Amino acid sequence: MTEGYVLFTPVVSSSDDPLNSGKTATGTINPDGTYTLTTYHEGDGAKVGTHKVRIYKPDPEDDEEIVIDPFACGKQILEVEVKDTNNVIDLDPGQG
């Protein structure tokens, strides 16, 4: 993909307080297919742990970047692990 955005939503375990589980991180997909996640401050990444990931793209019939439907995996949600290091997470819609 060369446009759109990604959402990384922390997975809440049964022992976690859902109200304090962490904020969703977002990132805009660049023309080269890369993205950088932001949670609170630009480029600060996502919370460490397991995340559900959705990939969105602009509606091809709309000139504005209004997102209507999930793009990747025919609306499947990918699951990834964010570690306490510099992460490079390649999103492959086939991995869902």
Biotite code that builds the C-alpha atoms (Angstrom):
import biotite.structure as struc

atoms = struc.array([
    struc.Atom([0.000, 0.000, 0.000], chain_id="A", res_id=1, res_name="MET", atom_name="CA", element="C"),
    struc.Atom([1.136, 3.506, -0.744], chain_id="A", res_id=2, res_name="THR", atom_name="CA", element="C"),
    struc.Atom([-1.572, 5.454, 1.071], chain_id="A", res_id=3, res_name="GLU", atom_name="CA", element="C"),
    struc.Atom([-3.989, 5.106, 3.947], chain_id="A", res_id=4, res_name="GLY", atom_name="CA", element="C"),
    struc.Atom([-3.409, 4.591, 7.635], chain_id="A", res_id=5, res_name="TYR", atom_name="CA", element="C"),
    struc.Atom([-2.993, 1.941, 10.318], chain_id="A", res_id=6, res_name="VAL", atom_name="CA", element="C"),
    struc.Atom([-4.492, 1.592, 13.795], chain_id="A", res_id=7, res_name="LEU", atom_name="CA", element="C"),
    struc.Atom([-2.735, -0.419, 16.529], chain_id="A", res_id=8, res_name="PHE", atom_name="CA", element="C"),
    struc.Atom([-5.169, -1.155, 19.382], chain_id="A", res_id=9, res_name="THR", atom_name="CA", element="C"),
    struc.Atom([-3.775, -2.806, 22.541], chain_id="A", res_id=10, res_name="PRO", atom_name="CA", element="C"),
    struc.Atom([-5.311, -6.180, 23.394], chain_id="A", res_id=11, res_name="VAL", atom_name="CA", element="C"),
    struc.Atom([-6.836, -6.215, 26.876], chain_id="A", res_id=12, res_name="VAL", atom_name="CA", element="C"),
    struc.Atom([-6.121, -9.365, 28.878], chain_id="A", res_id=13, res_name="SER", atom_name="CA", element="C"),
    struc.Atom([-8.704, -10.569, 31.368], chain_id="A", res_id=14, res_name="SER", atom_name="CA", element="C"),
    struc.Atom([-6.546, -9.208, 34.228], chain_id="A", res_id=15, res_name="SER", atom_name="CA", element="C"),
    struc.Atom([-6.177, -5.735, 32.695], chain_id="A", res_id=16, res_name="ASP", atom_name="CA", element="C"),
    struc.Atom([-8.462, -2.858, 33.508], chain_id="A", res_id=17, res_name="ASP", atom_name="CA", element="C"),
    struc.Atom([-10.045, -2.078, 30.107], chain_id="A", res_id=18, res_name="PRO", atom_name="CA", element="C"),
    struc.Atom([-10.191, 1.622, 30.983], chain_id="A", res_id=19, res_name="LEU", atom_name="CA", element="C"),
    struc.Atom([-6.404, 1.706, 31.494], chain_id="A", res_id=20, res_name="ASN", atom_name="CA", element="C"),
    struc.Atom([-5.335, -0.729, 28.781], chain_id="A", res_id=21, res_name="SER", atom_name="CA", element="C"),
    struc.Atom([-3.659, 1.857, 26.612], chain_id="A", res_id=22, res_name="GLY", atom_name="CA", element="C"),
    struc.Atom([-4.537, 4.229, 23.824], chain_id="A", res_id=23, res_name="LYS", atom_name="CA", element="C"),
    struc.Atom([-4.684, 3.244, 20.167], chain_id="A", res_id=24, res_name="THR", atom_name="CA", element="C"),
    struc.Atom([-1.660, 4.255, 18.096], chain_id="A", res_id=25, res_name="ALA", atom_name="CA", element="C"),
    struc.Atom([-2.147, 5.551, 14.555], chain_id="A", res_id=26, res_name="THR", atom_name="CA", element="C"),
    struc.Atom([0.113, 6.029, 11.575], chain_id="A", res_id=27, res_name="GLY", atom_name="CA", element="C"),
    struc.Atom([-0.230, 7.380, 8.058], chain_id="A", res_id=28, res_name="THR", atom_name="CA", element="C"),
    struc.Atom([1.081, 5.105, 5.302], chain_id="A", res_id=29, res_name="ILE", atom_name="CA", element="C"),
    struc.Atom([3.713, 6.908, 3.224], chain_id="A", res_id=30, res_name="ASN", atom_name="CA", element="C"),
    struc.Atom([4.093, 6.573, -0.576], chain_id="A", res_id=31, res_name="PRO", atom_name="CA", element="C"),
    struc.Atom([6.985, 4.122, 0.020], chain_id="A", res_id=32, res_name="ASP", atom_name="CA", element="C"),
    struc.Atom([4.749, 1.897, 2.198], chain_id="A", res_id=33, res_name="GLY", atom_name="CA", element="C"),
    struc.Atom([6.348, 2.842, 5.524], chain_id="A", res_id=34, res_name="THR", atom_name="CA", element="C"),
    struc.Atom([4.530, 4.293, 8.526], chain_id="A", res_id=35, res_name="TYR", atom_name="CA", element="C"),
    struc.Atom([5.426, 5.726, 11.940], chain_id="A", res_id=36, res_name="THR", atom_name="CA", element="C"),
    struc.Atom([3.058, 5.272, 14.865], chain_id="A", res_id=37, res_name="LEU", atom_name="CA", element="C"),
    struc.Atom([1.873, 8.017, 17.196], chain_id="A", res_id=38, res_name="THR", atom_name="CA", element="C"),
    struc.Atom([0.053, 7.470, 20.486], chain_id="A", res_id=39, res_name="THR", atom_name="CA", element="C"),
    struc.Atom([0.453, 10.671, 22.510], chain_id="A", res_id=40, res_name="TYR", atom_name="CA", element="C"),
    struc.Atom([3.233, 12.622, 20.737], chain_id="A", res_id=41, res_name="HIS", atom_name="CA", element="C"),
    struc.Atom([4.234, 12.460, 17.078], chain_id="A", res_id=42, res_name="GLU", atom_name="CA", element="C"),
    struc.Atom([6.380, 9.404, 16.399], chain_id="A", res_id=43, res_name="GLY", atom_name="CA", element="C"),
    struc.Atom([6.303, 8.017, 19.961], chain_id="A", res_id=44, res_name="ASP", atom_name="CA", element="C"),
    struc.Atom([5.134, 4.570, 18.787], chain_id="A", res_id=45, res_name="GLY", atom_name="CA", element="C"),
    struc.Atom([2.687, 2.111, 20.339], chain_id="A", res_id=46, res_name="ALA", atom_name="CA", element="C"),
    struc.Atom([2.348, 0.652, 23.822], chain_id="A", res_id=47, res_name="LYS", atom_name="CA", element="C"),
    struc.Atom([4.434, -2.499, 24.422], chain_id="A", res_id=48, res_name="VAL", atom_name="CA", element="C"),
    struc.Atom([2.345, -5.667, 24.112], chain_id="A", res_id=49, res_name="GLY", atom_name="CA", element="C"),
    struc.Atom([-0.059, -7.400, 21.774], chain_id="A", res_id=50, res_name="THR", atom_name="CA", element="C"),
    struc.Atom([-2.105, -5.256, 19.394], chain_id="A", res_id=51, res_name="HIS", atom_name="CA", element="C"),
    struc.Atom([-4.938, -5.776, 16.946], chain_id="A", res_id=52, res_name="LYS", atom_name="CA", element="C"),
    struc.Atom([-4.070, -3.938, 13.732], chain_id="A", res_id=53, res_name="VAL", atom_name="CA", element="C"),
    struc.Atom([-6.420, -2.586, 11.106], chain_id="A", res_id=54, res_name="ARG", atom_name="CA", element="C"),
    struc.Atom([-5.244, -1.135, 7.812], chain_id="A", res_id=55, res_name="ILE", atom_name="CA", element="C"),
    struc.Atom([-7.405, 1.436, 6.054], chain_id="A", res_id=56, res_name="TYR", atom_name="CA", element="C"),
    struc.Atom([-7.201, 3.154, 2.699], chain_id="A", res_id=57, res_name="LYS", atom_name="CA", element="C"),
    struc.Atom([-9.066, 6.118, 1.234], chain_id="A", res_id=58, res_name="PRO", atom_name="CA", element="C"),
    struc.Atom([-12.203, 5.320, -0.730], chain_id="A", res_id=59, res_name="ASP", atom_name="CA", element="C"),
    struc.Atom([-11.040, 5.237, -4.382], chain_id="A", res_id=60, res_name="PRO", atom_name="CA", element="C"),
    struc.Atom([-14.251, 6.905, -5.532], chain_id="A", res_id=61, res_name="GLU", atom_name="CA", element="C"),
    struc.Atom([-13.886, 9.842, -3.158], chain_id="A", res_id=62, res_name="ASP", atom_name="CA", element="C"),
    struc.Atom([-11.460, 12.677, -3.836], chain_id="A", res_id=63, res_name="ASP", atom_name="CA", element="C"),
    struc.Atom([-11.100, 13.313, -0.098], chain_id="A", res_id=64, res_name="GLU", atom_name="CA", element="C"),
    struc.Atom([-9.327, 10.904, 2.236], chain_id="A", res_id=65, res_name="GLU", atom_name="CA", element="C"),
    struc.Atom([-12.457, 9.702, 3.992], chain_id="A", res_id=66, res_name="ILE", atom_name="CA", element="C"),
    struc.Atom([-12.022, 6.094, 5.019], chain_id="A", res_id=67, res_name="VAL", atom_name="CA", element="C"),
    struc.Atom([-15.091, 3.898, 4.803], chain_id="A", res_id=68, res_name="ILE", atom_name="CA", element="C"),
    struc.Atom([-14.040, 0.234, 4.810], chain_id="A", res_id=69, res_name="ASP", atom_name="CA", element="C"),
    struc.Atom([-11.123, -1.702, 6.254], chain_id="A", res_id=70, res_name="PRO", atom_name="CA", element="C"),
    struc.Atom([-8.718, -2.578, 3.441], chain_id="A", res_id=71, res_name="PHE", atom_name="CA", element="C"),
    struc.Atom([-6.427, -5.386, 4.495], chain_id="A", res_id=72, res_name="ALA", atom_name="CA", element="C"),
    struc.Atom([-7.285, -9.039, 4.509], chain_id="A", res_id=73, res_name="CYS", atom_name="CA", element="C"),
    struc.Atom([-10.837, -8.585, 3.377], chain_id="A", res_id=74, res_name="GLY", atom_name="CA", element="C"),
    struc.Atom([-11.681, -6.885, 6.692], chain_id="A", res_id=75, res_name="LYS", atom_name="CA", element="C"),
    struc.Atom([-9.609, -9.269, 8.817], chain_id="A", res_id=76, res_name="GLN", atom_name="CA", element="C"),
    struc.Atom([-7.688, -7.868, 11.749], chain_id="A", res_id=77, res_name="ILE", atom_name="CA", element="C"),
    struc.Atom([-3.980, -8.624, 12.057], chain_id="A", res_id=78, res_name="LEU", atom_name="CA", element="C"),
    struc.Atom([-2.386, -9.305, 15.449], chain_id="A", res_id=79, res_name="GLU", atom_name="CA", element="C"),
    struc.Atom([1.179, -8.189, 16.197], chain_id="A", res_id=80, res_name="VAL", atom_name="CA", element="C"),
    struc.Atom([3.508, -7.939, 19.185], chain_id="A", res_id=81, res_name="GLU", atom_name="CA", element="C"),
    struc.Atom([5.130, -4.586, 19.978], chain_id="A", res_id=82, res_name="VAL", atom_name="CA", element="C"),
    struc.Atom([8.346, -5.046, 21.968], chain_id="A", res_id=83, res_name="LYS", atom_name="CA", element="C"),
    struc.Atom([10.334, -2.672, 24.155], chain_id="A", res_id=84, res_name="ASP", atom_name="CA", element="C"),
    struc.Atom([12.854, -1.951, 21.383], chain_id="A", res_id=85, res_name="THR", atom_name="CA", element="C"),
    struc.Atom([12.888, -0.137, 18.072], chain_id="A", res_id=86, res_name="ASN", atom_name="CA", element="C"),
    struc.Atom([10.236, -2.113, 16.226], chain_id="A", res_id=87, res_name="ASN", atom_name="CA", element="C"),
    struc.Atom([9.938, -2.619, 12.510], chain_id="A", res_id=88, res_name="VAL", atom_name="CA", element="C"),
    struc.Atom([6.638, -4.367, 11.897], chain_id="A", res_id=89, res_name="ILE", atom_name="CA", element="C"),
    struc.Atom([5.899, -5.240, 8.291], chain_id="A", res_id=90, res_name="ASP", atom_name="CA", element="C"),
    struc.Atom([2.161, -5.655, 7.855], chain_id="A", res_id=91, res_name="LEU", atom_name="CA", element="C"),
    struc.Atom([1.274, -8.435, 5.466], chain_id="A", res_id=92, res_name="ASP", atom_name="CA", element="C"),
    struc.Atom([-2.458, -8.756, 4.839], chain_id="A", res_id=93, res_name="PRO", atom_name="CA", element="C"),
    struc.Atom([-1.820, -12.443, 4.170], chain_id="A", res_id=94, res_name="GLY", atom_name="CA", element="C"),
    struc.Atom([-0.692, -13.007, 7.763], chain_id="A", res_id=95, res_name="GLN", atom_name="CA", element="C"),
    struc.Atom([-4.156, -12.377, 9.285], chain_id="A", res_id=96, res_name="GLY", atom_name="CA", element="C"),
])
